[in-house]
Amino acid sequence: QQPLSFQRRCEDSFLPWIAKYDSVYHYGTTASRVKVKGESRRSSLHDHSLTVGQLTLGPNQFDNGVIEAMYNASNFEPLALALAGLEHWNTATVAEKKAVNQLYGTYLSPSFMAEYYAVSCNDTPWSRDPSYWVARSGKDSKAYPLVGSRVLEFSTPCAYWPYHPPTPLKITGSGLPPILMLNSTHDPATSYEGAVRAHRQLHNSRLVTVTGGGDHGQYLNKNACVDGVV
């Protein structure tokens, strides 16, 4: 569900936010105009990538920086600075260039990917048909362009994973003490729909829903209501 939830976070949270500060970032006065401008920059990087130090900034790196920034609203300002700087790179300010280097200068490490696949591919049954993931990625890319194409990157390895996990256990939460769950409605990484399903499976759980927010992780996140409940 991450293609859906990341797209929602970007369109419902970040795009209206940066549009509100058009006088600062000059990226568009409405969410729709911001989206068009971002897509235009993404397309231009496909034809003319940008070299920033040792970094080659193309559309893949462009998307990755946006994706990483969606985890927490505190990242919105650095992302906005970076986007503004890319629009006039030759005359970009020191702050804008710093934001670009911080936002786009790193990617998921090989050690992270090894751990990610070892967990994900063993965690649940996966289709062993690579063509299924090609088709699914194409479908998600059209509906959720920010993350949709990454379905292929993050799912196809599981089609070739050598280990077949045993039959999964049905999770009910039986025998566990009461479980407290926290999730925001616009969380990009753990979709709210997934949280609701997990809550229903764990019969003795309680789900605290944070509306109007989308940060990934809610405890000690400057929300006194959430912290008080915990």
Phi, psi and omega in degrees: 000358182298323175306316178296310188287326176291319179297318180296316179299317181294312187282326184267340183246301188287313184301315176295328180296309183291329177295327180295335182248040180298331179294340180265313188256345177054049183243007179125143184269351177228159180300322181293321179291322177298317181298316179297318181294319178297319178295324178295317178295319178300315180295320181294327178290336176294321181272330183220087179294158183249133177262120179237098185064238177269001183266132169258115185262106175244190183296328179294314178294324178300311179297318183298320178297319177296315181301312181299324182289340183288345184294329184211137183297340177294345178273351185297318182296312176300322178296316179298319178298316180296315180298318179296319181296324180293339180284340179214060190302322182294336180240019182297147180285168178300317180296320180293317179294322177297318180296320178297315180296320180289320186282321187251001186277352181230159175219171179302131185282158176303323180293322176296315182297321179299317179292319181300312181291322180299324179281307187297315185288338179266350191279333186202157177297140179235150174296134179266009181260106182301328181295332177298318182287328175297314180294317181296319179296319178298319179295313182290330180296325179286319184280322185225075190298335183297316185238348188306318182292338181285351173304320180294315182294318188267352182245325184303320179305330180290341176292336182250005185297130188285343186262132177256114182291157177291171179302124184293149177280149174281122183272122178234342185082005181300132178088353180267153172291168178306138184248130178260125181243144177233134175202140175267154185292335183248021178302126183282327188271321175241099187299149179298324178300321178293322178297320179296319179295318178296319178300319180290330178285327179266093192297336182257024181264161173233130183252121174265119181260126176260110182270151178074012180227168181210012180292144179273102187105119189247336181287138184055042181240035177063034175238100185298327179298310179298311182299323179295319178295316180296000000 
